[in-house]
Amino acid sequence: MSSERTQKMHPHRFTLWVAIGSISMMFAGFTSAYIVKSNQAGWEAVQVPKIFYLSTLLIILSSVTVFLAQKAMKAREMAKYRLLISGTVVLGLAFVATQFIGFSELWATKITFRDSVAGSFFYIITGVHALHVIGGIIALAVLFFRAYNSKTKYYSTAPVETAGLYWHFVDILWIYLFVFFLLVS
C-alpha cells in the first residue's frame, strides 16, 4: 500500500459531472431529432440570426474571464477576482440578451412555433440552452455577492472551480449548437 493519500473529488463536482452527462445526452437527443425531422417534406431550415455570432463571441470571452477569475482566486488576488467574476456575470447577461434579440428577429420574420416546425425546434433547443446559461449566471452571481461581502474571508476555490467548470460546459455546448445550426441550415 502506498502512503500517498488519494484525493477525492468534491461532491459538488461529482454531481456536476453527472449533470453534464445528462444535459449532454439531452442535447444530443434534441439535435438528433432535429436531423431526423429535417428530412421530412416541407421542412424549411432556420437561418441563424447574425447576432448569434456576437452571442458566441460573448460566451467565449466569458469563459476566458471565468478561467482568469479561478486563477486569481487561487492566487488570492481578490481585487482581480472580483473584477473578473463581475465581468463574467456581465458577459453572461449580455449573451442572454443577444439570444433574446435573435429570437425577436426570428419572430418578426414569422418564424414562430405555429408557423415553422424548424423554428419550434430552434427555439426549444436554443431556449433550453439559454435556461442552462441563466442557471450558470445565478451560480456566478452567488460568487459575485460572496466576493463583495466584506465579512466573508472564505478562500476555498471549490465553488469557483465548480461554477467555472459548468460555465465552460455551457460555452462548449453553445459552440456545438451554433456550429450545428450553421451546418444544417
N, C-alpha and C positions, 0 to 999 in steps of 0.2 A: 504494500500500500504506500502510496505517495503521501508525504507530509503536506503537500500543497493542497490548499482548500480550493474547491471549485466554486466559481462564482455562480450564484443562482440568478435567474432572470427576475427582474422586478415583476410582481404580479400584474401591475397595470400594463406593463409592456407585453407580457404574455397574452393578456386579454385583448390588447390592441392587435397583436398578430393574428389572433383568431378572427377578430372583426375584419381585419384587412382581407383575410382569405375569403370570408363570407361575402364581403362587399365586392371583391374581385369577381367571384362567381356570379353574383347578381348582374354585374355589368357585362360579363361575358354572355350571359343569357339574353340580356337586353339587345346587345349588338348582334348576336346570332339570330334572334327573332327578327331584327331589322333586315338582315341579309335575306332570310327566308321570305319574308313578306315582300321585299323589294322585287322579287322575281315574279310576282303576280301581275296580271294585266291591270292596267290603269294606274300603276304606281308612278308618281311624279316626285322625284327626289327634291329635297330641300337644299337650297343653296345656303351655305354657311354665311351668316351676316359678317360683313367686313370688320365690324367692331370686335368680333371674337378673336381677331388677330391681336388686338390690343389686350383683350382678356388674357390671352395666352402669355403675352409678354409680362403682364402684371403678376400672374401667378408664378411664373418662373422667377421674377425678381423677388417675390415674397419668399420663395424657397431659399434664395440666397440670403435674405435678411434673417430668416429664422435660423439658418445654419450659423451665420455670424453671431447671432444672439446666443446660441448654445455655446459657442467658443468663448464669448465674453462672460457668460455665467460661470463656466468652468474656471476662467482666469480671475473670477470675482471682480471684474471690471463693471461695476453696477451701473455707472452712468452710461456706458456704451451699451450695456444690455438693455437698459430702459429705452434708449433711443431705437435700438434695433427691433425690440419686441413691439414698440409703438408703430414703427414703420411696417412691420409685418401685418399688424391689425389693419392699418390704413390700406395697404395694398390688397389685403383680402376683401375688405369692404368695397374697394374700387373694382375688384374682379366681379363681385356680385352685382354691382351697379351696371357694369358694362354688359353683363349677361342679361339683365333686365332690359336694357336699351335694345340689345339684339332681339330679344323676344318681342318687344314692342314693334320693332321694324318689321319682323315677320308677320305679326298680327295685322299690321296696317296693310300688308300686301295680300290679305285674305288667306294666309296660311294659318288656319285655325284647327281646333280639334274636330270640328264638324266637317270642314271642307277639305281636309288633307290628312290622309292616313299617315303619310310620311311625316307631316308636320306633327301629328299626335305623337308618333314615336320620338321625333326630335325633341319636342317639349318635355316628354316624360324622362327621357334619358338625360338630357342636359339639366332639367329641373331637379331630378333626384341627385345629380352631382352637386348642383348648387346648394341643396339642403345639407349635403355632407360638408361642403365648404363652410356653410353657416355654423354647423356643429364645431368645426375647427376654429372658426373665429371666436366662438364662445369660449373654447378652451384657452385660446390665446388671450382673450380679454381677461380671463381669470388671472393668467400670468401677468398681464399688464397691470392690473389693480394690485396684485401682490408686490410687484416691483416698485410701485409708488407708495406703498404703505410703509411709512417711516418706522412703525412699531415692529415690523417684521424683520428679523435678522436670520432668515432661512436661506441657506445656500445649497440645498440639495439640488442637484442637476437633474434628478429623475423626472420631475414634472415637465421640465423644459425639453428634455430628450424625448419623452413620450409624445408630447404635443408636436414637437418638431418632426418626429417620425410620421405621425398622422398627416401633418401638413405636407410633407414630401410625397406621401402616398396620394393625397388628393391632387397634388400638382401633376404627378406622373399619370394618374388616371385621366386628368383633363387633357394632357398631351395626347394620350391614346385616343380619347373620344374625338378630339379636334382633328387629328390625322385621319381617324376612321371616317368621319363625316366628309372630310375633304376628298378622300379617295372614293367613297361610294356615291357622292353627289354628281 
